[in-house]
Amino acid sequence: MDNLKAQLILRNGQFTTLDRQNPQATAAAISDGYFIAVGMDNEVMRFANDQTKVIDLNRRRVIPGLIDSHLHLIRGGLNYNLELRWDGIPSLADAMRRLQEQVARTPAPQWVRVIGGFTEMQFAEKRLPTLDEINAVAPDTPVFILHLYDRALLNRAALRACGYNRDTPNPPGGLIAKDANGEPTGLLLAEPNALILYSALARGPKLPYDYQINSTRHFMREMNRLGVTSVIDAGGGYQNYPGDYKIIEDLHKAGELTLRIAYNLFTQKPGEEIADFTKWTNMLKPGDGDGYYRHNGGGEMLVFSAADFEDFRMPRPDMAPNMENDLEAVVRILVSNRWPFRLHATYNETISRALDVFEKVNRDIPFDGIHWFFDHAETVTDVNLERIAKLGGGIAIQHRMAYQGEFFVQRYGRKAAERTPPYKRMLELGVNVGAGADATRVASYDPWNALYWLITGKTLGDLSLYPAANLVDRETALRLYTQANTWFSNEQGIKGQIKVGQYADLAVLSADYFSIPESEIRQLVSVLTMVGGRIVYGDDEFSTLSPSLPPAMPDWSPVNRFGGYFKPAAGATTLHPFAQTVCGCGNSCAVHGHAHGRAYQDAVDTDDQRGFWGALGCSCWMV
């Protein structure tokens, strides 16, 4: 190693390496995409020669590049340039002002789309816009607003574009709200099946190939801005293999990926799951690819009959009676072919039934080290955590409760919410645990929101969900978003730490994650992001090092005007006149007798997760 010379040295930094043998450093040397030295400045500078580039980090905090174990990156990239982001916007007034401005910029027949990544609880007004307000700012341009996976708001122009009318029937598990005359109002509800939401969204115009290439590059750049260097793509509805993977594969061939991507394959049609996985296991082996783009196994949808929905405004759905038979058939195919797999499971009841299947298959075809895991697991019990650990499995958790915590408390009570999910207990019981976002629809892609949630247990609406016993410290949270996630892609020891021999993936932060107040963690971004020793993003004093990126296409894209996730300056959050005139915060709830602003803080306590909070339900969100 002493004979190696560095192509790049980063010095005068505060490195959190997550290497227990070498936890702190001030410098790192990089050659051919790997760390070749990590230590103090004087030690690392011995690896320099006349050709070595040296960057002074000005004592900034440096962390391993963040790894998201559950992101819908490939699907999100195809549409990123079309979407107006409300992620991080502090008030409905600000959000509506952006909407109105984007409507003016968007040419016919294009839509203005706000596709998840936000919750009404983040707004000062604690509500969504009314349909009248949306129609007022967009009388002619179709507007589609997706809120989590519980509802969509469509203006009249979008209803026309989708072809919805008084004769349009409700799909299974969905509701097209209609007025007294039988005409659609523009409200679509998942009850609890979200198919109604994303099938309506699929009716909108799509970007052509060149624009999708550009859109995906902009989405990757946005992730780099937030310090993310790797993701595990969890597939998704309307994301078919191999057709919808062409964009990401072409970017890979062109050397233009700025994220490392491990991808799972997600079955697409009920009744055809066995055919899908039989075909795919004959086409691919886990690990096929390279360090930038590689196959990672099956899921998160393995069979449609095992998919429970994460809409906490609705009662927990019971899985179909045929779930076990369907799931067993697919899991046998995967295990026989030594495919890792993941399974979407929100509720403990679903997890129990799935574990019965996994244990049965394991008796016939031992899992024997296959990396398999559940995604989400908000209500998992200790008994099932022990079963998961015994079978060598894991749980990929996401910060969905930061967006839906208030709705969970409404339905099930504050006590039940204290373990949603019990991530500290998972670690204590020896379960493999990693963290992610489940973006871009049911939560935002911003990892700093997720880290803030892990550390504080707070929602975006500032509701404290968890007792101290379920919280982790900052280093543990960071490890869950870096080193721990390598288990979920079978890449342990290759990345996730700043350590000799690992990929030179890192982020230099805008402020010191370990010393700033908790309230400021959500405002962090990267000022210098590197993947394989290559600079993929730079800002502030490193802005001149940032590689160029063409403007977002089309030129009217919201990305060109507003960028991505909104990070307000300190003290910039205010309640604007629009909010003061239209917010119903002073109104009372006729069902529960609470003021609107206290609806979620004062929810009734109950441990019955099958029940409903209030005989008539709560319509506080409609205020």
C-alpha positions in Angstrom: 0.0 0.0 0.0 2.9 2.3 0.7 3.8 2.2 -3.0 0.4 3.4 -4.1 0.0 7.0 -5.1 -3.2 9.0 -4.8 -5.0 10.5 -7.7 -7.0 12.6 -5.2 -6.6 13.6 -1.6 -9.2 15.2 0.6 -7.7 16.9 3.6 -8.5 19.1 6.6 -11.9 17.5 7.1 -13.8 15.9 9.9 -14.4 12.4 8.7 -16.9 10.0 10.3 -15.7 6.8 8.8 -18.0 4.3 10.5 -15.0 2.0 10.6 -14.8 1.0 14.3 -11.0 0.4 14.0 -10.5 3.9 12.6 -13.5 5.9 13.5 -12.2 9.5 13.0 -9.9 10.9 10.4 -9.0 14.3 8.8 -8.0 13.1 5.3 -8.5 10.3 2.7 -6.6 9.3 -0.4 -8.3 7.9 -3.4 -7.1 6.0 -6.5 -9.0 4.2 -9.2 -12.3 4.7 -7.4 -11.2 3.3 -4.0 -10.0 4.6 -0.7 -6.3 3.8 -0.4 -5.6 5.7 2.8 -7.7 7.1 5.6 -6.2 8.9 8.6 -4.6 12.2 9.7 -3.5 14.7 7.2 0.2 14.1 7.7 -0.3 10.3 7.2 -2.4 10.6 4.1 -0.3 13.3 2.4 2.5 10.7 2.1 0.4 9.2 -0.7 0.7 12.4 -2.8 2.9 13.1 -5.8 3.1 15.8 -8.4 0.0 14.6 -10.2 -2.2 14.3 -7.1 -5.1 16.7 -6.8 -5.6 17.9 -3.3 -8.9 19.4 -2.0 -9.1 21.3 1.3 -12.4 20.5 3.0 -12.2 23.5 5.4 -13.0 21.3 8.4 -16.4 20.3 7.1 -18.0 17.1 8.3 -17.5 14.1 5.9 -19.7 11.0 5.9 -19.9 7.8 3.8 -22.2 8.3 0.9 -25.8 7.7 1.9 -27.4 4.5 0.7 -31.2 4.3 0.4 -32.4 0.7 0.7 -35.9 1.4 -0.7 -36.4 4.0 -3.4 -38.4 4.0 -6.6 -35.6 5.7 -8.5 -36.0 4.2 -12.0 -39.7 5.1 -12.2 -39.2 8.4 -10.5 -36.5 9.4 -12.9 -38.7 8.9 -15.9 -41.1 11.6 -14.6 -39.0 13.8 -12.4 -38.9 16.7 -14.8 -42.7 16.7 -15.1 -43.4 17.0 -11.4 -43.9 20.1 -9.3 -42.5 19.3 -5.9 -44.2 20.3 -2.7 -41.5 18.4 -0.7 -40.5 20.6 2.2 -42.8 23.5 1.4 -43.8 25.0 4.8 -47.3 26.3 4.0 -50.2 25.6 1.7 -49.9 29.3 0.6 -46.4 28.7 -0.7 -47.5 25.5 -2.4 -50.5 27.1 -4.1 -48.4 30.0 -5.3 -46.0 27.5 -6.9 -48.9 25.7 -8.5 -50.4 28.9 -9.9 -47.0 29.9 -11.4 -46.4 26.5 -12.9 -49.9 26.5 -14.4 -49.0 29.7 -16.2 -45.8 28.1 -17.6 -47.2 24.8 -18.7 -48.4 24.5 -22.3 -51.4 22.5 -23.5 -52.0 19.6 -23.4 -49.5 19.0 -20.6 -50.5 18.5 -17.0 -49.2 20.0 -13.8 -48.5 17.2 -11.4 -47.7 17.1 -7.7 -46.9 13.5 -7.2 -46.4 12.7 -3.5 -43.4 13.4 -1.3 -45.4 15.7 1.0 -48.1 15.6 3.6 -50.7 18.1 4.5 -49.4 18.0 8.1 -46.2 19.8 7.0 -48.2 22.8 6.1 -48.8 25.6 8.6 -52.5 25.4 7.6 -52.6 21.6 8.3 -54.8 20.9 5.3 -54.9 20.2 1.6 -56.2 22.7 -0.9 -59.9 22.5 -1.7 -61.0 21.5 -5.2 -62.4 25.0 -5.7 -59.0 26.5 -4.9 -57.3 24.3 -7.4 -59.9 25.1 -10.1 -59.5 28.8 -9.4 -55.8 28.8 -10.1 -56.0 26.3 -13.0 -59.3 26.6 -14.9 -58.0 25.1 -18.1 -54.7 23.2 -17.4 -55.1 19.7 -16.0 -53.8 19.5 -12.4 -53.2 16.2 -10.6 -52.2 16.3 -7.0 -51.3 13.0 -5.3 -51.3 13.0 -1.5 -49.5 9.9 -0.2 -51.3 6.8 -1.5 -54.6 7.9 0.0 -56.1 10.4 -2.4 -55.7 12.4 -5.5 -57.2 15.8 -6.3 -58.0 16.5 -9.9 -59.3 19.8 -11.3 -62.1 19.8 -13.9 -59.6 19.9 -16.7 -57.8 16.8 -15.4 -61.2 15.0 -15.1 -61.8 15.7 -18.7 -58.3 14.6 -19.7 -58.8 11.3 -17.8 -62.2 10.8 -19.4 -64.0 10.6 -16.0 -67.7 11.4 -16.1 -71.0 10.4 -14.3 -70.9 7.0 -15.9 -67.4 6.1 -14.8 -67.7 3.2 -12.3 -65.6 2.9 -9.2 -62.7 0.4 -9.5 -62.3 -2.3 -6.9 -61.1 -0.7 -3.6 -61.3 2.8 -5.0 -63.8 5.7 -5.0 -64.5 8.4 -7.6 -66.3 11.0 -5.4 -69.4 12.5 -7.1 -71.6 15.4 -6.3 -75.4 15.5 -5.8 -75.9 15.5 -9.6 -73.7 12.4 -10.0 -70.8 14.3 -11.6 -67.2 13.5 -10.5 -65.9 16.2 -8.1 -62.2 15.6 -8.7 -61.5 13.6 -5.5 -60.2 10.1 -6.0 -59.9 7.9 -2.8 -58.0 4.7 -2.2 -60.3 2.5 -0.1 -57.6 1.2 0.4 -56.4 0.1 -3.1 -54.2 2.8 -4.6 -54.7 1.4 -8.2 -57.3 4.2 -8.8 -54.6 6.8 -8.1 -51.7 5.6 -10.2 -53.9 4.3 -13.0 -55.4 7.8 -13.3 -51.8 9.3 -13.2 -50.8 6.9 -16.0 -53.3 8.7 -18.4 -51.1 11.8 -18.4 -48.7 12.7 -21.2 -45.2 11.1 -21.0 -41.8 12.4 -21.8 -40.1 11.3 -25.0 -36.9 9.2 -24.8 -34.3 12.1 -24.8 -36.3 14.0 -22.2 -36.5 10.9 -20.0 -32.8 10.6 -20.2 -32.4 14.2 -19.1 -35.1 13.8 -16.4 -33.3 10.8 -14.9 -30.0 12.6 -14.8 -31.7 15.5 -13.0 -33.2 13.2 -10.4 -29.9 11.5 -9.8 -28.3 15.0 -9.4 -30.9 15.9 -6.9 -30.1 12.7 -4.9 -26.4 13.6 -5.1 -27.2 17.1 -3.7 -28.6 15.4 -0.7 -25.5 13.2 -0.2 -27.0 10.0 -1.6 -24.5 7.8 -3.6 -26.3 4.4 -3.8 -29.9 3.2 -3.9 -31.8 -0.1 -4.1 -34.6 0.3 -6.5 -37.7 -1.5 -5.3 -39.5 -1.7 -8.7 -43.0 -0.4 -8.8 -46.4 -0.4 -10.4 -46.2 0.3 -14.2 -42.5 -0.4 -14.1 -42.0 -3.4 -16.4 -38.8 -5.3 -17.0 -37.0 -4.9 -19.3 -38.8 -2.2 -21.3 -39.0 0.5 -18.5 -35.3 -0.1 -17.6 -34.0 1.0 -21.0 -33.4 4.6 -19.9 -31.3 3.6 -16.8 -29.5 0.9 -18.8 -28.6 3.4 -21.5 -27.3 5.9 -19.0 -25.2 3.1 -17.5 -23.7 2.2 -20.9 -22.9 5.8 -21.5 -21.1 6.1 -18.1 -23.6 8.7 -16.9 -24.9 7.1 -13.7 -24.1 9.2 -10.7 -25.7 6.7 -8.3 -25.0 3.1 -7.8 -28.2 1.2 -8.4 -29.2 -2.3 -7.3 -32.6 -3.2 -8.7 -35.3 -5.6 -7.7 -37.9 -7.0 -10.1 -41.6 -6.3 -9.2 -44.3 -8.5 -10.7 -46.8 -6.5 -12.7 -50.1 -8.4 -13.2 -52.3 -10.5 -10.8 -52.3 -14.1 -11.8 -49.0 -13.9 -13.8 -46.6 -13.8 -10.9 -45.3 -17.3 -11.5 -44.8 -16.6 -15.2 -42.9 -13.4 -14.4 -40.5 -14.9 -11.9 -40.0 -18.1 -14.0 -39.0 -16.0 -17.0 -36.8 -13.6 -15.0 -34.9 -16.3 -13.1 -34.0 -17.8 -16.5 -32.8 -14.3 -17.7 -30.8 -13.0 -14.7 -28.7 -14.1 -11.8 -28.5 -11.9 -8.6 -25.4 -9.7 -8.8 -25.4 -9.6 -12.6 -24.0 -6.2 -13.6 -21.2 -4.2 -12.0 -20.7 -1.8 -9.1 -22.9 0.9 -10.7 -25.8 -1.2 -11.9 -26.6 -4.7 -10.7 -29.5 -7.1 -10.3 -30.7 -7.6 -6.7 -33.5 -10.2 -6.7 -37.3 -10.2 -6.5 -39.8 -7.8 -5.0 -41.1 -5.7 -3.4 -44.3 -7.1 -5.0 -44.0 -10.9 -5.2 -47.7 -11.7 -5.5 -50.6 -9.3 -5.6 -52.6 -11.3 -3.0 -49.9 -10.5 -0.4 -49.9 -6.7 -0.9 -51.4 -4.9 2.1 -51.9 -1.1 1.7 -50.3 1.6 3.8 -53.2 4.0 3.9 -53.7 4.5 7.7 -56.8 6.5 7.1 -58.5 3.3 6.1 -59.0 0.1 8.1 -56.3 -2.6 7.8 -57.1 -4.8 4.8 -57.2 -8.6 5.3 -55.2 -10.5 2.7 -56.9 -12.8 0.4 -57.4 -16.5 1.4 -55.2 -17.6 -1.4 -52.3 -15.5 -0.3 -50.3 -18.4 1.2 -50.6 -20.6 -1.9 -49.7 -17.8 -4.3 -46.8 -16.6 -2.2 -45.4 -20.1 -1.6 -45.3 -20.8 -5.4 -43.2 -17.7 -6.1 -40.9 -18.1 -3.0 -40.1 -21.6 -4.1 -39.0 -20.4 -7.5 -36.9 -17.7 -5.9 -35.2 -19.8 -3.3 -34.6 -22.7 -5.8 -32.7 -20.2 -7.9 -30.9 -18.6 -4.9 -32.6 -15.2 -5.6 -32.7 -12.7 -2.7 -36.2 -11.3 -2.3 -38.1 -8.6 -0.5 -41.8 -8.3 0.4 -44.0 -5.3 1.0 -45.7 -5.8 4.4 -47.1 -3.0 6.4 -49.0 -4.9 9.1 -48.1 -7.7 11.6 -51.0 -9.8 10.4 -49.6 -9.9 6.9 -46.1 -10.6 8.2 -47.3 -13.5 10.3 -48.9 -15.2 7.3 -45.9 -14.6 5.1 -43.6 -16.0 7.8 -45.7 -19.2 7.9 -44.9 -19.6 4.1 -41.2 -18.7 4.4 -40.7 -21.2 7.3 -42.5 -23.9 5.3 -40.4 -23.4 2.2 -37.3 -23.2 4.3 -38.0 -26.7 5.7 -38.0 -28.1 2.1 -35.4 -25.7 0.5 -33.2 -24.1 3.1 -32.8 -20.4 2.7 -29.2 -20.9 3.9 -28.0 -17.4 3.9 -30.2 -15.9 1.2 -30.7 -12.2 2.0 -34.5 -11.9 2.2 -36.4 -9.1 4.0 -39.7 -7.4 4.6 -40.2 -3.8 3.6 -42.0 -1.4 6.1 -43.3 -3.6 9.0 -44.8 -0.7 10.9 -46.8 -2.9 13.3 -44.5 -6.0 13.6 -44.4 -7.7 17.0 -41.5 -9.0 19.0 -42.6 -12.6 18.3 -42.4 -12.1 14.6 -39.1 -10.2 14.9 -37.7 -13.3 16.6 -39.0 -15.5 13.7 -37.4 -13.1 11.2 -34.1 -13.2 13.0 -34.1 -17.0 13.3 -34.6 -17.3 9.5 -31.8 -14.9 8.9 -34.0 -12.2 7.4 -34.1 -8.4 7.6 -36.4 -5.4 7.6 -36.0 -2.4 5.4 -37.7 0.5 7.3 -38.8 3.8 5.9 -40.0 7.1 7.4 -43.6 6.7 6.1 -44.8 7.4 9.7 -43.2 10.9 9.5 -45.8 11.6 6.8 -48.7 9.5 8.2 -48.1 9.4 11.9 -51.0 11.7 12.7 -53.4 9.5 10.7 -52.2 6.4 12.4 -52.8 8.0 15.8 -56.3 9.0 14.7 -57.2 5.5 14.0 -55.2 3.4 16.5 -54.2 5.8 19.3 -50.9 7.1 20.6 -49.9 4.0 22.5 -50.1 1.8 19.4 -48.1 4.4 17.5 -45.1 4.0 19.8 -43.8 1.0 17.9 -44.4 2.0 14.3 -42.0 0.4 13.5 -40.0 -0.7 16.6 -36.6 -0.2 14.9 -34.6 -0.1 18.2 -36.1 -3.4 19.2 -35.3 -4.9 15.8 -31.6 -4.1 16.4 -31.7 -5.6 19.9 -33.2 -8.9 18.6 -30.5 -9.3 15.9 -32.6 -8.5 12.8 -30.8 -7.0 9.9 -32.1 -3.4 9.7 -31.6 -0.7 7.1 -33.3 2.6 6.4 -34.7 4.3 3.3 -37.4 6.6 2.1 -39.9 4.6 -0.1 -40.0 7.7 -2.3 -41.2 9.3 -4.5 -44.9 9.0 -3.7 -45.7 7.9 -0.1 -42.8 9.9 1.3 -40.0 12.2 0.1 -36.7 11.1 -1.2 -34.8 13.4 1.2 -32.7 11.2 3.5 -32.3 13.9 6.1 -36.0 13.7 6.9 -35.6 10.0 7.5 -32.5 10.5 9.7 -34.4 13.2 11.7 -37.3 10.8 12.2 -35.0 8.0 13.4 -33.3 10.3 15.9 -36.3 12.3 17.1 -39.4 10.2 16.4 -41.2 13.3 15.1 -43.5 13.7 12.1 -43.3 16.5 9.6 -46.2 18.0 11.6 -44.0 17.9 14.7 -45.9 15.2 16.5 -43.7 13.1 18.7 -44.5 9.5 18.1 -42.0 7.4 20.0 -40.6 7.1 23.5 -36.9 7.4 24.0 -36.7 3.6 24.1 -37.5 3.4 20.4 -35.1 6.1 19.3 -31.5 5.7 18.1 -28.5 8.1 18.4 -27.1 10.0 15.4 -24.3 7.6 14.6 -26.7 4.6 14.7 -29.1 6.4 12.4 -26.3 7.2 10.0 -25.1 3.6 10.0 -28.6 2.5 9.2 -28.5 4.7 6.1 -25.0 3.6 5.0 -23.2 0.5 6.2 -26.3 -1.5 7.3 -27.9 -1.1 4.0 -25.1 -3.0 2.2 -26.6 -6.2 3.6 -29.8 -5.6 1.6 -27.8 -5.5 -1.7 -25.2 -8.2 -0.8 -22.4 -5.6 -0.9 -21.0 -5.8 2.7 -17.4 -4.6 2.9 -17.5 -3.0 -0.5 -19.1 0.3 0.5 -20.9 2.1 3.3 -17.8 3.1 5.2 -14.8 5.4 4.6 -12.3 2.6 4.7 -9.3 1.4 2.8 -10.4 -0.9 0.0 -14.0 0.3 -0.2 -15.6 2.4 -3.0 -14.7 6.1 -2.6 -18.3 7.2 -2.1 -18.8 10.1 0.3 -20.6 13.4 1.1 -19.2 16.6 2.5 -22.0 18.2 4.5 -23.3 21.8 4.6 -23.2 21.7 8.4 -21.9 19.3 11.1 -24.5 16.5 11.5 -23.1 15.6 14.9 -23.2 19.0 16.5 -26.1 21.0 15.0 -29.4 21.1 16.9 -31.8 18.3 16.1 -34.2 20.7 14.4 -31.5 21.6 11.8 -30.8 18.0 10.7 -33.6 18.2 8.1 -32.0 21.2 6.5 -28.7 19.4 5.7 -27.5 19.0 2.1 -24.2 18.0 0.6 -21.7 20.5 -0.7 -19.5 17.9 -2.3 -20.6 14.4 -3.3 -18.3 11.8 -4.7 -19.1 8.3 -6.2 -16.1 6.1 -6.9 -13.8 9.1 -6.4 -15.6 11.1 -9.1 -17.2 14.4 -8.1 -20.9 14.2 -9.0 -22.1 17.3 -7.2 -20.5 20.5 -5.7 -21.9 23.6 -4.1 -20.7 26.6 -2.0 -16.9 26.7 -2.1 -16.9 23.5 -4.2 -19.3 24.7 -6.8 -16.7 25.1 -9.5 -15.9 21.4 -9.2 -19.5 20.3 -9.9 -19.9 18.7 -13.3 -22.1 20.5 -15.8 -25.7 19.3 -16.4 -28.0 20.5 -19.2 -31.1 22.4 -18.2 -34.1 20.2 -17.4 -36.2 19.2 -20.5 -38.7 20.5 -21.4 -37.8 24.1 -20.8 -41.1 24.7 -18.9 -40.2 21.9 -16.4 -40.8 22.8 -12.8 -37.2 21.7 -12.1 -35.8 24.7 -14.0 -37.9 27.1 -11.9 -38.1 25.5 -8.5 -35.5 22.8 -8.3 -36.1 19.8 -6.0 -36.7 19.4 -2.3 -37.2 22.8 -0.7 -34.9 23.6 2.2 -35.9 26.9 3.8 -33.4 29.3 5.2 -33.4 29.6 9.0 -36.4 31.6 10.2 -37.9 31.8 6.7 -41.1 29.8 7.5 -44.0 32.2 7.7 -47.8 32.0 7.4 -48.8 34.0 4.3 -52.0 36.0 3.8 -53.5 33.2 1.6 -53.2 30.8 4.6 -54.7 33.3 7.0 -57.8 33.7 4.9 -58.4 30.1 3.8 -57.2 28.0 6.7 -59.8 26.5 8.9 -57.5 26.1 11.9 -59.9 27.8 14.2 -62.8 25.5 13.2 -63.9 22.7 15.4 -64.4 19.1 14.5 -68.1 18.2 14.9 -67.2 14.5 15.6 -64.5 14.9 18.2 -64.9 18.4 19.5 -61.3 19.4 19.0 -59.9 22.5 17.4 -58.4 21.7 14.0 -54.9 22.5 15.0 -55.1 20.0 17.9 -56.8 17.2 16.0 -53.8 15.0 15.9 -52.1 15.9 19.2 -55.2 15.0 21.2 -56.3 11.8 19.5 -58.1 9.2 21.5 -55.9 6.4 22.9 -56.7 2.8 21.9 -54.7 -0.4 21.4 -57.3 -1.9 19.1 -55.7 -1.7 15.7 -58.8 -3.2 14.1 -61.1 -0.5 15.3 -62.1 2.9 14.0 -61.5 6.2 15.8 -65.0 7.5 16.4 -68.2 6.0 15.2 -68.6 8.3 12.3 -65.0 8.9 11.5 -63.2 12.2 11.4 -63.4 14.7 8.5 -61.0 17.1 10.1 -58.7 17.0 7.0 -61.6 18.5 5.0 -61.6 21.7 7.0 
